[in-house]
Amino acid sequence: MRMADRLLAQTVRRGGPWLGVLAVSSVAGALAELALPYALGRAVDALVAAGPAGGAWTWAGVCAALVAGAVACDALGVWGAGVSGAQATAWLRLRALRHVLGAGPALTRRLPEGDLVTRMGVNAEEAGRAPEALVTAAALVIPSAGGIVALTLIDVRLALTLVCGLVLITFVLRAFLRAGTSIAGGYQEAQGDIAARLVDALAGARTIAAAGTGAAEKARVLAALPRLRGHAMDMWRANASAGVRAGAVVPLLEVAVLAVGGLRLADGGLTAGELYSAARYVVLGAGIGSALGQVARLARARAAAVRITELTAGTPRAYGESPLPAGPGTLELRGVRAEGLGEIDLVVPGGCSVAVVGRSGSGKSALAALAGRLADPAAGTVLLDGVPLPRLSPGALRRAVGYAFERPVLVGDTVEEAVGLGLDEPDPRAVRRAAREACADAFVRRLPLGYGTRLDDAPMSGGERQRLGLARAFAHGRRLLVLDDATSSLDTVTERQVAAALAGRLGGRTRLVVTHRAATAAAADRVIWLDGGRVRGYGTHRALWRDPAYRAVFQADGPPPGPPGSASGPPGPPGPVVATASPAASPRTPSAQGTP
């Protein structure tokens, strides 16, 4: 909760200049309300007095001016609250988004997408209202303090009566803030749970429709609805209970002050106007009880801040300022350990094509994520051309490494923007060249506006999306291409054409290809065989094929091929490969430091 409170304090400072407008208008309005009872009291005394009525009209004009000023301040405060809240919310969302994108898969695997959207959407908006709640609640202190001072000047016994009532109201508000924060936290968690289930259902809409399980899925999505309703009812009860207790104090205080004031009026200690002013000051002073709504808003903001701090907790990923020196794209992993991977020592020579194979869960995607710093290892160092990846600037890293995934997400308005996403200076010629290398140019030109076609107006198959994902990677990765099962939806002919481009025009770049296909592994210069998060073998496909356990990795592709060199065996590597040691000779202790 302390971290959440610190985040709210930072949010208040991010409210911008309009938060100052809100503060000034709130204070000015509170002062106008505080001065109004005094002016009304003087007007009453002027009317009661036997003198001319001119003084009464003067004070009536003052009262009208004070009312108009209070209304103007209230209107300006509403505007300031809206703008400052929007600025604070925008800052919170950008802060959370930077951390989520910076943390990468480590965070997105821990929190479902729907929950992430809820935290950065609804919860950020609730936390962004904290500046308004704090300023408005603080402004209510002015009438309360002013009421105490005014009653002290009129009669100290009236002031003591008000103080006793304010103590009771303060205890009620404090208890409500604690209970409200806890209840609001449970409500927001239930919201996030429903959102996560809904996003999963929308992503699997076709599967649900095919299985005819719509009713069951609806029940699963809404399973948390009773819990959400329970928290809402708890909040309503807490709010109603606190409101009744705080609201009951105000009329009791007013009756007590009128009783004491009436006795003082009877013995000549007060005038009729002073008694009227005292009654009004009691209402203003006890107006801190109206802060219940602001306290409820602050409770929701604190609970929301707790959920946002879970996104922003920890040290953000740090980058250096080093440029990447000239080099062939040599990739090194020294003593690397990460989630799903044991200690790994590997050297992938520059310009080499290396396939990463293994059964599901063996750590292939984890290794691919480490190669281009989509994730950081728990221990060890990943280097590109001798430079640790954390020392590189973000621009240098992303210019050097291109990623393509099994299910690429295309970002941008048009096809051209999707392929050129992240380029320093988008070049239509470079975009089209990358599309040709990925065998995407032909189908893109058939779209209504070619590369200018909006993505929403460009229906694409899974294979076509993969080709655009490959084109995006080819346009970016100048040193290293990481293809994480990025050709799984391609037909055989297209895959061979992409493989020819990788071996030909893109052959000068280092290629790390996660694959499940024996033919792709056979076409690579080297193969990294992962088993249980560890490197079980590192060598040529032909050498590793002698191990029956390695051949079993590809059995899902069909009947196990015959031994290399036979009619049914897989093709060998495209050219001669030189190794300092044969990893296949000792498959459980690979010679990872050698140069293929």
N, C-alpha and C positions, 0 to 999 in steps of 0.2 A: 504493500500500500504506500510505502514511502516513495518508491520509484514512481508510482502513479501520481502522487501529489506533486513530485518534482516536475513530472511531465505537464501537469496542469498549470504549474507556475510558469513553465516555459510557454505554454499555450497562451496564457494571459499576456505575456510580453509580445506575442506574435499577433495580437489583435489589431495592430496598426493604429494610425492616428484617429480612426473613428472610435476606437475604444476610449480615447481621451475625450472625444465629443460626448460619448455616452456618460463618462464619469462627470464631466462638467455639467451636462444637462440634468443628470440625476441629482447632483449636489444643489444646483440652482433651483430645481423643482422642490427639493426637500426644504430648502430655506424659505421658498415662497409659501409652502404649506405651513411652515413653522411661524411665519410672520402673520399669516391670515387670522388665526385666533386672536392675536393681539389687536389687529385692526378691527375685527368684529366686536371685540370687547369695548374698544374705545367708541365705536359707533353706537353700541347699546347705551353706554354711559352718556353720550351726547344726546340721545333721544330721551333718556330718562330725566336728564337735567332740565331745569325750568328755563334755561337760556335759549338763545336763538338756534334754529335748526341748521344753520350753515355748517357748523362743525360736523354734524351727522352726515350731511351730503359729501363733505370732503373725505371723511373716513369711508363712506360707501364707495367713492371713486377709487380710493386706495385698495379696497377689497376687490373691486372689479379688475383692477390692474394686476393684482396678485393672482387672481384666478386665471386671467388670460396668460400670464407668464408661466404658471404651472402647466397649463394645457400645451403651450408652445414647447416647453421643456420636455413634456411627455412625448410629444410627436417627434421631436428631434432625437430623443433617446431611443425610440423605436427604430428609427432609421440607423442610428449609430450601432445599435445592438445587432441588427441584421447584417450590416456590412462587416463589422468586426468579427462576428461569428463566422461569416463566410470565409474571411481571410484566415482565421485561426483553424478552421476545418481544412482549408486547402493546404495549409502548412503541415498539419498532422497527416493528411493523406499522402503528401509528397514524401514526408519523412518515412512513413511506413512503407511506401512503395519502393523507395531507395533501398531500405533494408531487406525487403522481400526479394527484390531482384538481385541485390548484392549477395544475399545468402544462397540463392539458387535452390537446387534440388534438396538441400539439407532441410530447408524450412518447408518447402511445398510438399515434401513427403510426410512431414510431421503433422501438418494441418491441412484438412481438406479444402478444396478450392472454394466451396460455398462458404465455409467458415472464414476464410481469408477475405472474401468479398464483403461479408457482413462486418468484419472488424474494420476494414478500410472504408466502408460505406456508412452504415447506420451508426456504428460505434464511434467513428471519427466525428460524425456530425454531432452526436450527443456530447462528446468531450469538447468539441469546439464551442459549445454553448456555455462552457464554464466561465469565460470572461464576463459574459453578460450576467450570469447568476451571481458571481462574486461582487461585481460592481453594484448591481441592483440591491443585493442583500446588504452590502456595506453602506449604501446610501440610506437604507432604512434606519441605520444607527443614528443618523443626524436628527431626525424628528424625535427619536427616543431620548437622546442626550439633551436636545434642546428643550423637550418637554420637562425633563427633570430640572434643568436650570430655571425655566420659566416658573414652574411650580414652587421652586425654592424661593424665588423672588416674591411670589405671591404669598405663600405660606409654607413653611418647612414641613409641616405635618402632612400636607398634600403630597409633597415630593417623596416623603418616606413611604406613603401608601403606594405610589407608583413604582418605586424601587422594588418593593416586596412582590408586586405582580410581575415585573420584568424578570426577576430571578426565577419565578416559576415557569414563565414562558421559555426562558433560555434553556432550562433543564429539559423541557419537552422537545425543543428543537434539536438539542444535542443527541438525545436518545433516538429521535427520528432519523437523524443523519446516519447514525451507525446502522440502525436496522434497515434503512432504505438502501444504503450502499450494498449490503449483503443480498437483499432481495433483488435489487436491480442486476447484480452480477449473475444470479441464477437465471433471471429472465433473459439476459443477453446470451448466456450460454445455450439456453434452449432455442433461441432465435438462430444462432449459428449452427446448431445441430440440424434444425429443419432445413436451413439453406443448403448445408452440405448434402443432405439426402436428396433435396430437390435437384441440385446440379448433377448428382450422379444419375438420377432418373432421366433427366433431359439428355445427358450424354448417351444413355442406353435406351433411348426411346424406340429405336427400331427393333432392338432385341426384345423389349417388353411387349411391343405390338406383335412380334412374331410368336412369342410364347403365350400371348393372351393372358398376361398376368397384370393387367392394368389395375384391377381392383386391389390385388395384393400389394402392388407397388405404392398405390395411393395410401394404403394403410401403413406401409413402412415409412413413407415420407412424413405422415402426420402422427407417427407414434409419439413424438415429443410434444404434441399439442396439449395433452392434459397437464404435462409439467409446466408448459408455458402459461396455461391458464391459472394453474396453482400459484405461480409466482406473481401473476398479475393481480389475482385476488388478494394475495398477501400484501402487495404494495397498496392496493386500495384500502384494505383494512387498516394498515399502518398509517396511511395518509388521513383516513377518516378519524381514527382514534386521536392522532396528534392534533388534527384540526379542531375536534370537539374540545379537547382539553385546553388548547391554546385559546380557542374562541370563547370558552366559558369565562376565562379570566377577564376579558375586556369589559363585559357588562358589570361584572362584580366590582371591578376597579372603578368604573364610572359611578356606580351606586355608592361605593364607599367614599369617593371624593365628593360627590354631591351631598352626602350626609354630613361629612366633616365641614365642607364649605357652607352648607346651610346653617350649621351651628355658628360658624364664624360670621356669616351674614347677619344672623339674628342678634349677635352681640356687637355688631358694628365693626367687626374686624375686616370685612370684605365688602366691596361694592357689588352691585348686580352684574356689572360688566366683568369684573374680576372673576366672579363665580362662573359666568358663561365661558370666559377664557380658560379657566381651570378645567372645566368639563371638556373643552375641545383639546386641551393639551394632554389630558389623560388618554383620549382616543388616539392622538398622534403618538404619544409615547408608547402606548401599547400596540401601535401599528407594527412593531417588530414581529408580532404574531403573524402578520400577513407575509412574512418572509418564508412561510411554510412551503409555498410553491417554488421559491428559489432554492430552498434547501433540498426539496425533492429533485429538482433539476441538477443540483450539484451532486446529489447522491448518484444519480444516473451517470453523470459525467465522470465521477471517480471510478465507478464500476467499469465504464467504457475505457477509461485510461489504463486500468489494470490489464484489460484484454489487448490494448494497443502496445503496452510495454512488453508483452510477450512476443510481439513481432519485432520490436526494436531493441530487445535486450541483447547484450553481448557486444563485443567490439566489431564494428563494421569491417568488411574486407578492405584491407589497406593495399594501395598500389604505390609503386615507386614512380620515379620520373625517368628511368633509364630508357634510352632508345634500344632497339634491337640491332646489334652489330651484324655486319654481313656474315652470312653463313649458309650452309646447305639445308638447314632445318633439322639438325640432329636433336632428337628427343631423348632425355635421360630421366630415369626414375631411380633415385638413390635412397634406399631404406624406407620406401614409402609404405605407410599403413593408413588405411581408411576403413570406413564402414563397409563391410563386405569383402575387404581385401586384407590379406596378411602382408607381411613384409615382402616388398618386391624391389628387386634391382634389375633394371633393364636399360639397354642402350639401343635405340632405333636410329640407325645411320641416316644422314640426310639424303633425300631423294629415294629412299627405299620404300617399297610397298610391303606393309606388314598386316596380315590378317589376324584378328583376335577371335578365337573360337572357344567353345566350352558349352556345357549344358546350361539350362536356365538357372539363374541364381549363382553362377560361378564368379560373377563380378565383372563381366565384360563392359557393361554400361558404366560401372563405377570407374573402371580404368579409363574409358573414353572421356568421362567428365574431368578426370584429373589431368589429362593430357593438355587440354586448353584452358584449364582453370575455371571450368564451370563449378568445380568444387575444390576445396583445399584439403590436403591430406592431414590426418591427425598427427602424423609424424613423417619425417623424411622431407625430401626436396624434389621438385620437378623442375627440370631445366630445359630451355630451348636454346640451342646454339651456345651452351655454356652459361646462360644467364638464368638465375632462378625466376620463375614466373612472377612471384610477388614484387620483384624489383622493376618489372616492366610497367610502363604507363598503360592505362586502359586502351588508348588509341593504338599504341604499338602492338599490344597483345592481339587485339581484334583484327588488325590488318594482317597479322602473321598467321592467324589460325582461323580456318573456316570449318563450321560444323554443319552436318546434315543428319537428320533424324528419321526414324521409321515413320512417325506421324508428324510431319512438319506443320507448324502453325504459320500461316502466311499473314504477315502484318503489313499494312499499308492500304492505300485507297485503290491503286491500280496494280496490274501484274508487274509493270516495270518497277514500281516502288517496292513491291514485295521482293523482287530479285536483288535490287540495289540497296536494300535496307542496311543502314549503317555505314555505307561508303562515305568517305570524306567529301568527295566531289562526284556525285552520281554521273556516270558517263553512259549514255545510251548505247554506244558501241561496245563498251565492256559488258553491259547487261546482255546484249544480244549475243556476244561471243560466248559468255558463260552459258546462256540458254542453249546455244548450238552444241556445246560440249556435253551438256546434260540431256541432249536429245529432246529438248522442250521447244525449240524454236518453231518447228513445223506446226504443232497444235496451237501454239500461241498466235501464230499468224492467221489461223483459221477463226479466231475469236472475232466478234463484231468490230472491235476497235484495235485489234492486235494487242500490242503491249500497253496501250492506253485503256484497255478494258478494265472496268471496275471489278474487283474481286467478287463482289456480290452478284455481278452479272456474268460471271464466268464459271459455269458448272464444270467441275473437274472430277475425274476418277481418282482413286487412291494413288494409282501409278503416276498420273499427271501431276498431282500435288507433290509426290516424291521427286519428280524431275525438276519442278520449280525449287524445291528445297535443295536439291543438288546444285542447281544453277546458282542459288544464293551463296552456297558454300564455295563454289568455284570462283565466284566474283570476289570473295573476301580472302580466302586462305592463300597467301603468297608463299608461305613456308611449309605449313602443315595443314593437311586436310584430315578431319576426323569424321568418318562416316559410320554412324551408329545404326547398323542394320538398315541403312538408307536406301537399299535397292530391293527390299523384300517384296514390294508390290509391282516390280517391273517384270514385263514379260522377258522371255529368254533372249530374244533378238535385241531388245532395247538394252538389257543388262550387258550383253556382249559389246554393244556399241559404246556404252558408258565405260566399260572396262578398257576398251581400246583407247578412249580419250584419256583415261587415267594413266595408261601405260605410254601414251604418245605425247600429245600436246601438254598434258599436265604431269608428265613423267619427272620433271625436275623438282617437284614438290614431294615432301614426305607424306605418305598416305597410311593412315591407321584405320583399318576397315574391320568393323565388327560384323561378323557374318555367321550364318548357320549352314551355308552351302559349301560342299566339298569343292565344287568347281572354282568358286571364288578364292578359297584358301589355296588351291593348287596353283592359281594364277599369280599369287603373291610371292614376293621374294622371300619372305619369312613368315612364320606363323607363331603367334603367342598362344599357347594352349593353357587355359585357366581351368582349374579344378578346385572347387571348394575355397575360392578366394586366393589361391596361390598359383604361381606359375609352375605347371607340371612339365612343360616342355617349351623350348624356344629354338626353332630351327626351320628347315625347309619342310614343306608338306610331304615331300617324297620320303624324307628321313623319318618323320614322325609317323607316317602311315604304317610302319612296321609294327607299331604298338597296337594290339587289338583294342585297348581302351580308347585310344585316339580314334580309331575307325568307328567305334561305337557312338561317338559324338555325332556322327553324320547319318546314323541309321534312319533318322526321321525323314531324310531326303529320299529314301528308297532302299533297295537291297544294297548291302555293303559292297562297294566296288572291289574289283580284284586288285591284286598288288600292282604297284606302279610298274608301268612298262607292259602290262598285259593288255589284251584287247578291251577288257571291261574296266580297266583302272582309270583313275582320273588323269587329266593332262598334267604334265609336269610344269615347272616354273618356266616363264618365258625366256629366260636366259641363264647363263651360268651364275652361281652364287658362291662366294668364297666365305668360309667361316673359319674362325680360329679354333673352334672345337665343335664337335657334333653334339648338340643337346640331346638328340635322340639316344645317344649311347648311355646316358644317365638321365632318364626322363624326369626323375624326381629332384634332381639337383642340376637345373639348367645352367649352361654357361652363358649367363645373360650379359656379361661384360664384354664378350667378344664382338667383333665387327663382322656382320654377315658379308 
